[in-house]
């Protein structure tokens, strides 16, 4: 009887291990899909006024600060793109 119990308990443990591995793989796939979806979605919209508020200065002062890199930024009246915000943060450091 002891051998039979050991035999069945070993199978039960193997089945549990298979289920755990299946759950881990499923969770990894879900996380991967979630990351892919949110990397496609547009980033937070940022304007010069919002950045000026983060740096605790008025808009005109902020524009004077970024004057040296204004041509590289290719500023328009539209909200800033992610690469423009990164360039400003690199130039002025994080607020």
mmCIF file as gemmi writes it, N, C-alpha and C atoms, coordinates in Angstrom:
data_model
loop_
_atom_site.group_PDB
_atom_site.id
_atom_site.type_symbol
_atom_site.label_atom_id
_atom_site.label_alt_id
_atom_site.label_comp_id
_atom_site.label_asym_id
_atom_site.label_entity_id
_atom_site.label_seq_id
_atom_site.pdbx_PDB_ins_code
_atom_site.Cartn_x
_atom_site.Cartn_y
_atom_site.Cartn_z
_atom_site.occupancy
_atom_site.B_iso_or_equiv
_atom_site.pdbx_formal_charge
_atom_site.auth_seq_id
_atom_site.auth_asym_id
_atom_site.pdbx_PDB_model_num
ATOM 1 N N . UNK Axp A 1 ? 0.818 -1.19 0 1 0 ? 1 A 1
ATOM 2 C CA . UNK Axp A 1 ? 0 0 0 1 0 ? 1 A 1
ATOM 3 C C . UNK Axp A 1 ? 0.862 1.254 0 1 0 ? 1 A 1
ATOM 4 N N . UNK Axp A 2 ? 1.936 1.212 0.705 1 0 ? 2 A 1
ATOM 5 C CA . UNK Axp A 2 ? 2.805 2.373 0.769 1 0 ? 2 A 1
ATOM 6 C C . UNK Axp A 2 ? 3.373 2.711 -0.613 1 0 ? 2 A 1
ATOM 7 N N . UNK Axp A 3 ? 3.75 1.674 -1.387 1 0 ? 3 A 1
ATOM 8 C CA . UNK Axp A 3 ? 4.296 1.894 -2.728 1 0 ? 3 A 1
ATOM 9 C C . UNK Axp A 3 ? 3.251 2.522 -3.641 1 0 ? 3 A 1
ATOM 10 N N . UNK Axp A 4 ? 2.011 2.028 -3.552 1 0 ? 4 A 1
ATOM 11 C CA . UNK Axp A 4 ? 0.948 2.569 -4.381 1 0 ? 4 A 1
ATOM 12 C C . UNK Axp A 4 ? 0.719 4.052 -4.072 1 0 ? 4 A 1
ATOM 13 N N . UNK Axp A 5 ? 0.698 4.369 -2.799 1 0 ? 5 A 1
ATOM 14 C CA . UNK Axp A 5 ? 0.492 5.76 -2.394 1 0 ? 5 A 1
ATOM 15 C C . UNK Axp A 5 ? 1.604 6.64 -2.95 1 0 ? 5 A 1
ATOM 16 N N . UNK Axp A 6 ? 2.859 6.155 -2.846 1 0 ? 6 A 1
ATOM 17 C CA . UNK Axp A 6 ? 3.992 6.92 -3.356 1 0 ? 6 A 1
ATOM 18 C C . UNK Axp A 6 ? 3.881 7.112 -4.859 1 0 ? 6 A 1
ATOM 19 N N . UNK Axp A 7 ? 3.45 6.066 -5.563 1 0 ? 7 A 1
ATOM 20 C CA . UNK Axp A 7 ? 3.311 6.118 -7.005 1 0 ? 7 A 1
ATOM 21 C C . UNK Axp A 7 ? 2.279 7.169 -7.403 1 0 ? 7 A 1
ATOM 22 N N . UNK Axp A 8 ? 1.135 7.187 -6.715 1 0 ? 8 A 1
ATOM 23 C CA . UNK Axp A 8 ? 0.087 8.15 -7.041 1 0 ? 8 A 1
ATOM 24 C C . UNK Axp A 8 ? 0.477 9.565 -6.623 1 0 ? 8 A 1
ATOM 25 N N . UNK Axp A 9 ? 1.144 9.698 -5.506 1 0 ? 9 A 1
ATOM 26 C CA . UNK Axp A 9 ? 1.536 11.033 -5.057 1 0 ? 9 A 1
ATOM 27 C C . UNK Axp A 9 ? 2.596 11.616 -5.987 1 0 ? 9 A 1
ATOM 28 N N . UNK Axp A 10 ? 3.473 10.774 -6.535 1 0 ? 10 A 1
ATOM 29 C CA . UNK Axp A 10 ? 4.467 11.237 -7.481 1 0 ? 10 A 1
ATOM 30 C C . UNK Axp A 10 ? 3.786 11.751 -8.745 1 0 ? 10 A 1
ATOM 31 N N . UNK Axp A 11 ? 2.777 11.035 -9.225 1 0 ? 11 A 1
ATOM 32 C CA . UNK Axp A 11 ? 2.028 11.492 -10.404 1 0 ? 11 A 1
ATOM 33 C C . UNK Axp A 11 ? 1.323 12.81 -10.108 1 0 ? 11 A 1
ATOM 34 N N . UNK Axp A 12 ? 0.754 12.91 -8.928 1 0 ? 12 A 1
ATOM 35 C CA . UNK Axp A 12 ? 0.055 14.14 -8.561 1 0 ? 12 A 1
ATOM 36 C C . UNK Axp A 12 ? 1.02 15.323 -8.555 1 0 ? 12 A 1
ATOM 37 N N . UNK Axp A 13 ? 2.208 15.104 -8.025 1 0 ? 13 A 1
ATOM 38 C CA . UNK Axp A 13 ? 3.203 16.177 -7.994 1 0 ? 13 A 1
ATOM 39 C C . UNK Axp A 13 ? 3.612 16.552 -9.41 1 0 ? 13 A 1
ATOM 40 N N . UNK Axp A 14 ? 3.794 15.584 -10.288 1 0 ? 14 A 1
ATOM 41 C CA . UNK Axp A 14 ? 4.161 15.866 -11.667 1 0 ? 14 A 1
ATOM 42 C C . UNK Axp A 14 ? 3.047 16.631 -12.377 1 0 ? 14 A 1
ATOM 43 N N . UNK Axp A 15 ? 1.784 16.264 -12.121 1 0 ? 15 A 1
ATOM 44 C CA . UNK Axp A 15 ? 0.667 16.993 -12.724 1 0 ? 15 A 1
ATOM 45 C C . UNK Axp A 15 ? 0.614 18.439 -12.237 1 0 ? 15 A 1
ATOM 46 N N . UNK Axp A 16 ? 0.876 18.628 -10.95 1 0 ? 16 A 1
ATOM 47 C CA . UNK Axp A 16 ? 0.886 19.98 -10.401 1 0 ? 16 A 1
ATOM 48 C C . UNK Axp A 16 ? 2.016 20.789 -11.022 1 0 ? 16 A 1
ATOM 49 N N . UNK Axp A 17 ? 3.182 20.185 -11.179 1 0 ? 17 A 1
ATOM 50 C CA . UNK Axp A 17 ? 4.31 20.88 -11.8 1 0 ? 17 A 1
ATOM 51 C C . UNK Axp A 17 ? 3.965 21.298 -13.223 1 0 ? 17 A 1
ATOM 52 N N . UNK Axp A 18 ? 3.312 20.41 -13.982 1 0 ? 18 A 1
ATOM 53 C CA . UNK Axp A 18 ? 2.917 20.745 -15.344 1 0 ? 18 A 1
ATOM 54 C C . UNK Axp A 18 ? 1.937 21.908 -15.36 1 0 ? 18 A 1
ATOM 55 N N . UNK Axp A 19 ? 0.988 21.892 -14.421 1 0 ? 19 A 1
ATOM 56 C CA . UNK Axp A 19 ? 0.015 22.98 -14.348 1 0 ? 19 A 1
ATOM 57 C C . UNK Axp A 19 ? 0.679 24.302 -13.98 1 0 ? 19 A 1
ATOM 58 N N . UNK Axp A 20 ? 1.615 24.263 -13.055 1 0 ? 20 A 1
ATOM 59 C CA . UNK Axp A 20 ? 2.319 25.478 -12.649 1 0 ? 20 A 1
ATOM 60 C C . UNK Axp A 20 ? 3.117 26.043 -13.821 1 0 ? 20 A 1
ATOM 61 N N . UNK Axp A 21 ? 3.794 25.192 -14.549 1 0 ? 21 A 1
ATOM 62 C CA . UNK Axp A 21 ? 4.559 25.635 -15.711 1 0 ? 21 A 1
ATOM 63 C C . UNK Axp A 21 ? 3.621 26.233 -16.752 1 0 ? 21 A 1
ATOM 64 N N . UNK Axp A 22 ? 2.494 25.607 -16.977 1 0 ? 22 A 1
ATOM 65 C CA . UNK Axp A 22 ? 1.512 26.127 -17.925 1 0 ? 22 A 1
ATOM 66 C C . UNK Axp A 22 ? 1.005 27.502 -17.491 1 0 ? 22 A 1
ATOM 67 N N . UNK Axp A 23 ? 0.756 27.667 -16.209 1 0 ? 23 A 1
ATOM 68 C CA . UNK Axp A 23 ? 0.29 28.96 -15.695 1 0 ? 23 A 1
ATOM 69 C C . UNK Axp A 23 ? 1.365 30.023 -15.876 1 0 ? 23 A 1
ATOM 70 N N . UNK Axp A 24 ? 2.612 29.678 -15.583 1 0 ? 24 A 1
ATOM 71 C CA . UNK Axp A 24 ? 3.708 30.638 -15.731 1 0 ? 24 A 1
ATOM 72 C C . UNK Axp A 24 ? 3.85 31.062 -17.185 1 0 ? 24 A 1
ATOM 73 N N . UNK Axp A 25 ? 3.792 30.12 -18.096 1 0 ? 25 A 1
ATOM 74 C CA . UNK Axp A 25 ? 3.904 30.44 -19.521 1 0 ? 25 A 1
ATOM 75 C C . UNK Axp A 25 ? 2.745 31.331 -19.952 1 0 ? 25 A 1
ATOM 76 N N . UNK Axp A 26 ? 1.542 31.023 -19.491 1 0 ? 26 A 1
ATOM 77 C CA . UNK Axp A 26 ? 0.372 31.82 -19.846 1 0 ? 26 A 1
ATOM 78 C C . UNK Axp A 26 ? 0.513 33.251 -19.331 1 0 ? 26 A 1
ATOM 79 N N . UNK Axp A 27 ? 0.959 33.4 -18.097 1 0 ? 27 A 1
ATOM 80 C CA . UNK Axp A 27 ? 1.147 34.736 -17.534 1 0 ? 27 A 1
ATOM 81 C C . UNK Axp A 27 ? 2.197 35.502 -18.324 1 0 ? 27 A 1
ATOM 82 N N . UNK Axp A 28 ? 3.284 34.853 -18.7 1 0 ? 28 A 1
ATOM 83 C CA . UNK Axp A 28 ? 4.32 35.519 -19.491 1 0 ? 28 A 1
ATOM 84 C C . UNK Axp A 28 ? 3.78 35.988 -20.831 1 0 ? 28 A 1
ATOM 85 N N . UNK Axp A 29 ? 2.954 35.183 -21.462 1 0 ? 29 A 1
ATOM 86 C CA . UNK Axp A 29 ? 2.366 35.57 -22.745 1 0 ? 29 A 1
ATOM 87 C C . UNK Axp A 29 ? 1.447 36.775 -22.561 1 0 ? 29 A 1
ATOM 88 N N . UNK Axp A 30 ? 0.648 36.763 -21.502 1 0 ? 30 A 1
ATOM 89 C CA . UNK Axp A 30 ? -0.259 37.884 -21.249 1 0 ? 30 A 1
ATOM 90 C C . UNK Axp A 30 ? 0.53 39.166 -20.991 1 0 ? 30 A 1
ATOM 91 N N . UNK Axp A 31 ? 1.597 39.08 -20.221 1 0 ? 31 A 1
ATOM 92 C CA . UNK Axp A 31 ? 2.431 40.252 -19.947 1 0 ? 31 A 1
ATOM 93 C C . UNK Axp A 31 ? 3.065 40.757 -21.235 1 0 ? 31 A 1
ATOM 94 N N . UNK Axp A 32 ? 3.542 39.861 -22.082 1 0 ? 32 A 1
ATOM 95 C CA . UNK Axp A 32 ? 4.15 40.256 -23.348 1 0 ? 32 A 1
ATOM 96 C C . UNK Axp A 32 ? 3.136 40.999 -24.216 1 0 ? 32 A 1
ATOM 97 N N . UNK Axp A 33 ? 1.926 40.478 -24.323 1 0 ? 33 A 1
ATOM 98 C CA . UNK Axp A 33 ? 0.884 41.126 -25.129 1 0 ? 33 A 1
ATOM 99 C C . UNK Axp A 33 ? 0.545 42.493 -24.547 1 0 ? 33 A 1
ATOM 100 N N . UNK Axp A 34 ? 0.428 42.577 -23.231 1 0 ? 34 A 1
ATOM 101 C CA . UNK Axp A 34 ? 0.118 43.839 -22.561 1 0 ? 34 A 1
ATOM 102 C C . UNK Axp A 34 ? 1.18 44.895 -22.871 1 0 ? 34 A 1
ATOM 103 N N . UNK Axp A 35 ? 2.452 44.511 -22.796 1 0 ? 35 A 1
ATOM 104 C CA . UNK Axp A 35 ? 3.545 45.442 -23.078 1 0 ? 35 A 1
ATOM 105 C C . UNK Axp A 35 ? 3.505 45.886 -24.532 1 0 ? 35 A 1
ATOM 106 N N . UNK Axp A 36 ? 3.236 44.957 -25.442 1 0 ? 36 A 1
ATOM 107 C CA . UNK Axp A 36 ? 3.169 45.306 -26.855 1 0 ? 36 A 1
ATOM 108 C C . UNK Axp A 36 ? 2.045 46.294 -27.131 1 0 ? 36 A 1
ATOM 109 N N . UNK Axp A 37 ? 0.906 46.088 -26.524 1 0 ? 37 A 1
ATOM 110 C CA . UNK Axp A 37 ? -0.238 46.973 -26.749 1 0 ? 37 A 1
ATOM 111 C C . UNK Axp A 37 ? 0.075 48.379 -26.247 1 0 ? 37 A 1
ATOM 112 N N . UNK Axp A 38 ? 0.643 48.488 -25.05 1 0 ? 38 A 1
ATOM 113 C CA . UNK Axp A 38 ? 0.887 49.806 -24.491 1 0 ? 38 A 1
ATOM 114 C C . UNK Axp A 38 ? 2.097 50.483 -25.091 1 0 ? 38 A 1
ATOM 115 N N . UNK Axp A 39 ? 2.993 49.753 -25.736 1 0 ? 39 A 1
ATOM 116 C CA . UNK Axp A 39 ? 4.1 50.414 -26.416 1 0 ? 39 A 1
ATOM 117 C C . UNK Axp A 39 ? 3.635 51.002 -27.742 1 0 ? 39 A 1
ATOM 118 N N . UNK Axp A 40 ? 2.532 50.492 -28.292 1 0 ? 40 A 1
ATOM 119 C CA . UNK Axp A 40 ? 1.973 51.024 -29.528 1 0 ? 40 A 1
ATOM 120 C C . UNK Axp A 40 ? 1.155 52.282 -29.254 1 0 ? 40 A 1
ATOM 121 N N . UNK Axp A 41 ? 0.506 52.32 -28.103 1 0 ? 41 A 1
ATOM 122 C CA . UNK Axp A 41 ? -0.338 53.463 -27.771 1 0 ? 41 A 1
ATOM 123 C C . UNK Axp A 41 ? 0.504 54.727 -27.665 1 0 ? 41 A 1
ATOM 124 N N . UNK Axp A 42 ? -0.064 55.866 -28.045 1 0 ? 42 A 1
ATOM 125 C CA . UNK Axp A 42 ? 0.71 57.106 -27.989 1 0 ? 42 A 1
ATOM 126 C C . UNK Axp A 42 ? 1.075 57.488 -26.561 1 0 ? 42 A 1
ATOM 127 N N . UNK Axp A 43 ? 2.208 58.147 -26.443 1 0 ? 43 A 1
ATOM 128 C CA . UNK Axp A 43 ? 2.674 58.555 -25.12 1 0 ? 43 A 1
ATOM 129 C C . UNK Axp A 43 ? 1.849 59.749 -24.634 1 0 ? 43 A 1
ATOM 130 N N . UNK Axp A 44 ? 2.099 60.153 -23.414 1 0 ? 44 A 1
ATOM 131 C CA . UNK Axp A 44 ? 1.386 61.269 -22.816 1 0 ? 44 A 1
ATOM 132 C C . UNK Axp A 44 ? 1.64 62.538 -23.632 1 0 ? 44 A 1
ATOM 133 N N . UNK Axp A 45 ? 0.586 63.277 -23.926 1 0 ? 45 A 1
ATOM 134 C CA . UNK Axp A 45 ? 0.709 64.517 -24.689 1 0 ? 45 A 1
ATOM 135 C C . UNK Axp A 45 ? 1.307 65.583 -23.787 1 0 ? 45 A 1
ATOM 136 N N . UNK Axp A 46 ? 2.336 66.251 -24.293 1 0 ? 46 A 1
ATOM 137 C CA . UNK Axp A 46 ? 3.03 67.269 -23.508 1 0 ? 46 A 1
ATOM 138 C C . UNK Axp A 46 ? 3.167 68.534 -24.341 1 0 ? 46 A 1
ATOM 139 N N . UNK Axp A 47 ? 2.885 69.659 -23.727 1 0 ? 47 A 1
ATOM 140 C CA . UNK Axp A 47 ? 3.051 70.946 -24.392 1 0 ? 47 A 1
ATOM 141 C C . UNK Axp A 47 ? 4.171 71.718 -23.699 1 0 ? 47 A 1
ATOM 142 N N . UNK Axp A 48 ? 4.603 72.811 -24.354 1 0 ? 48 A 1
ATOM 143 C CA . UNK Axp A 48 ? 5.636 73.642 -23.742 1 0 ? 48 A 1
ATOM 144 C C . UNK Axp A 48 ? 5.145 74.239 -22.429 1 0 ? 48 A 1
ATOM 145 N N . UNK Axp A 49 ? 3.869 74.584 -22.378 1 0 ? 49 A 1
ATOM 146 C CA . UNK Axp A 49 ? 3.306 75.163 -21.158 1 0 ? 49 A 1
ATOM 147 C C . UNK Axp A 49 ? 3.367 74.157 -19.999 1 0 ? 49 A 1
ATOM 148 N N . UNK Axp A 50 ? 3.052 72.891 -20.291 1 0 ? 50 A 1
ATOM 149 C CA . UNK Axp A 50 ? 3.108 71.861 -19.253 1 0 ? 50 A 1
ATOM 150 C C . UNK Axp A 50 ? 4.536 71.653 -18.755 1 0 ? 50 A 1
ATOM 151 N N . UNK Axp A 51 ? 5.491 71.665 -19.683 1 0 ? 51 A 1
ATOM 152 C CA . UNK Axp A 51 ? 6.89 71.517 -19.265 1 0 ? 51 A 1
ATOM 153 C C . UNK Axp A 51 ? 7.347 72.721 -18.452 1 0 ? 51 A 1
ATOM 154 N N . UNK Axp A 52 ? 6.907 73.924 -18.848 1 0 ? 52 A 1
ATOM 155 C CA . UNK Axp A 52 ? 7.262 75.125 -18.088 1 0 ? 52 A 1
ATOM 156 C C . UNK Axp A 52 ? 6.723 75.035 -16.664 1 0 ? 52 A 1
ATOM 157 N N . UNK Axp A 53 ? 5.516 74.511 -16.518 1 0 ? 53 A 1
ATOM 158 C CA . UNK Axp A 53 ? 4.941 74.342 -15.184 1 0 ? 53 A 1
ATOM 159 C C . UNK Axp A 53 ? 5.759 73.336 -14.377 1 0 ? 53 A 1
ATOM 160 N N . UNK Axp A 54 ? 6.219 72.266 -15.018 1 0 ? 54 A 1
ATOM 161 C CA . UNK Axp A 54 ? 7.043 71.277 -14.313 1 0 ? 54 A 1
ATOM 162 C C . UNK Axp A 54 ? 8.354 71.891 -13.825 1 0 ? 54 A 1
ATOM 163 N N . UNK Axp A 55 ? 8.918 72.822 -14.622 1 0 ? 55 A 1
ATOM 164 C CA . UNK Axp A 55 ? 10.169 73.479 -14.234 1 0 ? 55 A 1
ATOM 165 C C . UNK Axp A 55 ? 9.924 74.707 -13.348 1 0 ? 55 A 1
ATOM 166 N N . UNK Axp A 56 ? 8.655 74.999 -13.05 1 0 ? 56 A 1
ATOM 167 C CA . UNK Axp A 56 ? 8.268 76.119 -12.169 1 0 ? 56 A 1
ATOM 168 C C . UNK Axp A 56 ? 8.718 77.471 -12.711 1 0 ? 56 A 1
ATOM 169 N N . UNK Axp A 57 ? 8.568 77.672 -13.998 1 0 ? 57 A 1
ATOM 170 C CA . UNK Axp A 57 ? 8.856 78.962 -14.624 1 0 ? 57 A 1
ATOM 171 C C . UNK Axp A 57 ? 7.712 79.298 -15.572 1 0 ? 57 A 1
ATOM 172 N N . UNK Axp A 58 ? 7.666 80.552 -16.016 1 0 ? 58 A 1
ATOM 173 C CA . UNK Axp A 58 ? 6.635 80.919 -16.982 1 0 ? 58 A 1
ATOM 174 C C . UNK Axp A 58 ? 7.044 80.436 -18.373 1 0 ? 58 A 1
ATOM 175 N N . UNK Axp A 59 ? 6.086 80.473 -19.276 1 0 ? 59 A 1
ATOM 176 C CA . UNK Axp A 59 ? 6.309 79.935 -20.613 1 0 ? 59 A 1
ATOM 177 C C . UNK Axp A 59 ? 7.423 80.687 -21.353 1 0 ? 59 A 1
ATOM 178 N N . UNK Axp A 60 ? 7.448 82.014 -21.211 1 0 ? 60 A 1
ATOM 179 C CA . UNK Axp A 60 ? 8.459 82.811 -21.914 1 0 ? 60 A 1
ATOM 180 C C . UNK Axp A 60 ? 9.87 82.472 -21.423 1 0 ? 60 A 1
ATOM 181 N N . UNK Axp A 61 ? 10.026 82.324 -20.125 1 0 ? 61 A 1
ATOM 182 C CA . UNK Axp A 61 ? 11.34 81.952 -19.565 1 0 ? 61 A 1
ATOM 183 C C . UNK Axp A 61 ? 11.768 80.587 -20.078 1 0 ? 61 A 1
ATOM 184 N N . UNK Axp A 62 ? 10.814 79.653 -20.121 1 0 ? 62 A 1
ATOM 185 C CA . UNK Axp A 62 ? 11.134 78.308 -20.597 1 0 ? 62 A 1
ATOM 186 C C . UNK Axp A 62 ? 11.58 78.34 -22.051 1 0 ? 62 A 1
ATOM 187 N N . UNK Axp A 63 ? 10.906 79.15 -22.873 1 0 ? 63 A 1
ATOM 188 C CA . UNK Axp A 63 ? 11.303 79.246 -24.285 1 0 ? 63 A 1
ATOM 189 C C . UNK Axp A 63 ? 12.709 79.839 -24.415 1 0 ? 63 A 1
ATOM 190 N N . UNK Axp A 64 ? 13.061 80.77 -23.532 1 0 ? 64 A 1
ATOM 191 C CA . UNK Axp A 64 ? 14.417 81.337 -23.561 1 0 ? 64 A 1
ATOM 192 C C . UNK Axp A 64 ? 15.447 80.282 -23.174 1 0 ? 64 A 1
ATOM 193 N N . UNK Axp A 65 ? 15.088 79.422 -22.227 1 0 ? 65 A 1
ATOM 194 C CA . UNK Axp A 65 ? 16.001 78.371 -21.806 1 0 ? 65 A 1
ATOM 195 C C . UNK Axp A 65 ? 16.298 77.388 -22.94 1 0 ? 65 A 1
ATOM 196 N N . UNK Axp A 66 ? 15.282 77.063 -23.732 1 0 ? 66 A 1
ATOM 197 C CA . UNK Axp A 66 ? 15.482 76.063 -24.796 1 0 ? 66 A 1
ATOM 198 C C . UNK Axp A 66 ? 15.872 76.691 -26.128 1 0 ? 66 A 1
ATOM 199 N N . UNK Axp A 67 ? 16.116 77.999 -26.141 1 0 ? 67 A 1
ATOM 200 C CA . UNK Axp A 67 ? 16.5 78.7 -27.37 1 0 ? 67 A 1
ATOM 201 C C . UNK Axp A 67 ? 17.719 78.07 -28.06 1 0 ? 67 A 1
ATOM 202 N N . UNK Axp A 68 ? 18.773 77.645 -27.328 1 0 ? 68 A 1
ATOM 203 C CA . UNK Axp A 68 ? 19.945 77.056 -28 1 0 ? 68 A 1
ATOM 204 C C . UNK Axp A 68 ? 19.636 75.777 -28.799 1 0 ? 68 A 1
ATOM 205 N N . UNK Axp A 69 ? 18.615 75.046 -28.432 1 0 ? 69 A 1
ATOM 206 C CA . UNK Axp A 69 ? 18.31 73.802 -29.15 1 0 ? 69 A 1
ATOM 207 C C . UNK Axp A 69 ? 16.997 73.906 -29.936 1 0 ? 69 A 1
ATOM 208 N N . UNK Axp A 70 ? 16.544 75.116 -30.16 1 0 ? 70 A 1
ATOM 209 C CA . UNK Axp A 70 ? 15.249 75.315 -30.811 1 0 ? 70 A 1
ATOM 210 C C . UNK Axp A 70 ? 15.216 74.748 -32.233 1 0 ? 70 A 1
ATOM 211 N N . UNK Axp A 71 ? 16.287 74.909 -32.992 1 0 ? 71 A 1
ATOM 212 C CA . UNK Axp A 71 ? 16.315 74.382 -34.367 1 0 ? 71 A 1
ATOM 213 C C . UNK Axp A 71 ? 16.311 72.856 -34.377 1 0 ? 71 A 1
ATOM 214 N N . UNK Axp A 72 ? 17.018 72.254 -33.441 1 0 ? 72 A 1
ATOM 215 C CA . UNK Axp A 72 ? 17.045 70.792 -33.366 1 0 ? 72 A 1
ATOM 216 C C . UNK Axp A 72 ? 15.688 70.238 -32.955 1 0 ? 72 A 1
ATOM 217 N N . UNK Axp A 73 ? 14.951 71.008 -32.139 1 0 ? 73 A 1
ATOM 218 C CA . UNK Axp A 73 ? 13.647 70.546 -31.673 1 0 ? 73 A 1
ATOM 219 C C . UNK Axp A 73 ? 12.573 70.597 -32.757 1 0 ? 73 A 1
ATOM 220 N N . UNK Axp A 74 ? 12.759 71.496 -33.749 1 0 ? 74 A 1
ATOM 221 C CA . UNK Axp A 74 ? 11.769 71.654 -34.82 1 0 ? 74 A 1
ATOM 222 C C . UNK Axp A 74 ? 10.382 71.893 -34.223 1 0 ? 74 A 1
ATOM 223 N N . UNK Axp A 75 ? 10.292 72.948 -33.421 1 0 ? 75 A 1
ATOM 224 C CA . UNK Axp A 75 ? 9.049 73.237 -32.713 1 0 ? 75 A 1
ATOM 225 C C . UNK Axp A 75 ? 7.943 73.673 -33.667 1 0 ? 75 A 1
ATOM 226 N N . UNK Axp A 76 ? 6.751 73.211 -33.408 1 0 ? 76 A 1
ATOM 227 C CA . UNK Axp A 76 ? 5.549 73.634 -34.124 1 0 ? 76 A 1
ATOM 228 C C . UNK Axp A 76 ? 4.502 73.995 -33.072 1 0 ? 76 A 1
ATOM 229 N N . UNK Axp A 77 ? 3.309 74.32 -33.517 1 0 ? 77 A 1
ATOM 230 C CA . UNK Axp A 77 ? 2.245 74.647 -32.564 1 0 ? 77 A 1
ATOM 231 C C . UNK Axp A 77 ? 1.588 73.397 -31.99 1 0 ? 77 A 1
ATOM 232 N N . UNK Axp A 78 ? 1.968 72.254 -32.493 1 0 ? 78 A 1
ATOM 233 C CA . UNK Axp A 78 ? 1.393 70.998 -32.013 1 0 ? 78 A 1
ATOM 234 C C . UNK Axp A 78 ? 2.073 70.555 -30.721 1 0 ? 78 A 1
ATOM 235 N N . UNK Axp A 79 ? 1.441 69.632 -29.982 1 0 ? 79 A 1
ATOM 236 C CA . UNK Axp A 79 ? 2.098 69.105 -28.772 1 0 ? 79 A 1
ATOM 237 C C . UNK Axp A 79 ? 3.441 68.477 -29.11 1 0 ? 79 A 1
ATOM 238 N N . UNK Axp A 80 ? 4.321 68.48 -28.118 1 0 ? 80 A 1
ATOM 239 C CA . UNK Axp A 80 ? 5.669 67.954 -28.331 1 0 ? 80 A 1
ATOM 240 C C . UNK Axp A 80 ? 5.639 66.439 -28.51 1 0 ? 80 A 1
ATOM 241 N N . UNK Axp A 81 ? 6.533 65.964 -29.343 1 0 ? 81 A 1
ATOM 242 C CA . UNK Axp A 81 ? 6.677 64.519 -29.518 1 0 ? 81 A 1
ATOM 243 C C . UNK Axp A 81 ? 7.607 63.993 -28.432 1 0 ? 81 A 1
ATOM 244 N N . UNK Axp A 82 ? 7.622 62.669 -28.31 1 0 ? 82 A 1
ATOM 245 C CA . UNK Axp A 82 ? 8.405 62.042 -27.245 1 0 ? 82 A 1
ATOM 246 C C . UNK Axp A 82 ? 9.891 62.365 -27.38 1 0 ? 82 A 1
ATOM 247 N N . UNK Axp A 83 ? 10.413 62.339 -28.598 1 0 ? 83 A 1
ATOM 248 C CA . UNK Axp A 83 ? 11.838 62.607 -28.795 1 0 ? 83 A 1
ATOM 249 C C . UNK Axp A 83 ? 12.171 64.061 -28.46 1 0 ? 83 A 1
ATOM 250 N N . UNK Axp A 84 ? 11.224 64.98 -28.666 1 0 ? 84 A 1
ATOM 251 C CA . UNK Axp A 84 ? 11.466 66.38 -28.32 1 0 ? 84 A 1
ATOM 252 C C . UNK Axp A 84 ? 11.535 66.559 -26.804 1 0 ? 84 A 1
ATOM 253 N N . UNK Axp A 85 ? 10.632 65.896 -26.1 1 0 ? 85 A 1
ATOM 254 C CA . UNK Axp A 85 ? 10.623 65.973 -24.639 1 0 ? 85 A 1
ATOM 255 C C . UNK Axp A 85 ? 11.923 65.384 -24.076 1 0 ? 85 A 1
ATOM 256 N N . UNK Axp A 86 ? 12.363 64.251 -24.634 1 0 ? 86 A 1
ATOM 257 C CA . UNK Axp A 86 ? 13.624 63.643 -24.182 1 0 ? 86 A 1
ATOM 258 C C . UNK Axp A 86 ? 14.797 64.599 -24.403 1 0 ? 86 A 1
ATOM 259 N N . UNK Axp A 87 ? 14.803 65.277 -25.573 1 0 ? 87 A 1
ATOM 260 C CA . UNK Axp A 87 ? 15.89 66.19 -25.869 1 0 ? 87 A 1
ATOM 261 C C . UNK Axp A 87 ? 15.896 67.369 -24.88 1 0 ? 87 A 1
ATOM 262 N N . UNK Axp A 88 ? 14.717 67.873 -24.543 1 0 ? 88 A 1
ATOM 263 C CA . UNK Axp A 88 ? 14.627 68.973 -23.572 1 0 ? 88 A 1
ATOM 264 C C . UNK Axp A 88 ? 15.117 68.5 -22.202 1 0 ? 88 A 1
ATOM 265 N N . UNK Axp A 89 ? 14.702 67.31 -21.784 1 0 ? 89 A 1
ATOM 266 C CA . UNK Axp A 89 ? 15.137 66.777 -20.492 1 0 ? 89 A 1
ATOM 267 C C . UNK Axp A 89 ? 16.656 66.577 -20.465 1 0 ? 89 A 1
ATOM 268 N N . UNK Axp A 90 ? 17.239 66.141 -21.574 1 0 ? 90 A 1
ATOM 269 C CA . UNK Axp A 90 ? 18.687 65.96 -21.631 1 0 ? 90 A 1
ATOM 270 C C . UNK Axp A 90 ? 19.398 67.314 -21.555 1 0 ? 90 A 1
ATOM 271 N N . UNK Axp A 91 ? 18.811 68.322 -22.196 1 0 ? 91 A 1
ATOM 272 C CA . UNK Axp A 91 ? 19.441 69.642 -22.236 1 0 ? 91 A 1
ATOM 273 C C . UNK Axp A 91 ? 19.316 70.355 -20.883 1 0 ? 91 A 1
ATOM 274 N N . UNK Axp A 92 ? 18.141 70.285 -20.264 1 0 ? 92 A 1
ATOM 275 C CA . UNK Axp A 92 ? 17.896 71.028 -19.024 1 0 ? 92 A 1
ATOM 276 C C . UNK Axp A 92 ? 17.97 70.16 -17.771 1 0 ? 92 A 1
ATOM 277 N N . UNK Axp A 93 ? 18.151 68.898 -17.922 1 0 ? 93 A 1
ATOM 278 C CA . UNK Axp A 93 ? 18.073 67.923 -16.824 1 0 ? 93 A 1
ATOM 279 C C . UNK Axp A 93 ? 16.608 67.75 -16.42 1 0 ? 93 A 1
ATOM 280 N N . UNK Axp A 94 ? 16.352 66.719 -15.66 1 0 ? 94 A 1
ATOM 281 C CA . UNK Axp A 94 ? 14.971 66.44 -15.247 1 0 ? 94 A 1
ATOM 282 C C . UNK Axp A 94 ? 14.49 67.536 -14.295 1 0 ? 94 A 1
ATOM 283 N N . UNK Axp A 95 ? 13.192 67.88 -14.376 1 0 ? 95 A 1
ATOM 284 C CA . UNK Axp A 95 ? 12.666 68.943 -13.487 1 0 ? 95 A 1
ATOM 285 C C . UNK Axp A 95 ? 12.636 68.494 -12.033 1 0 ? 95 A 1
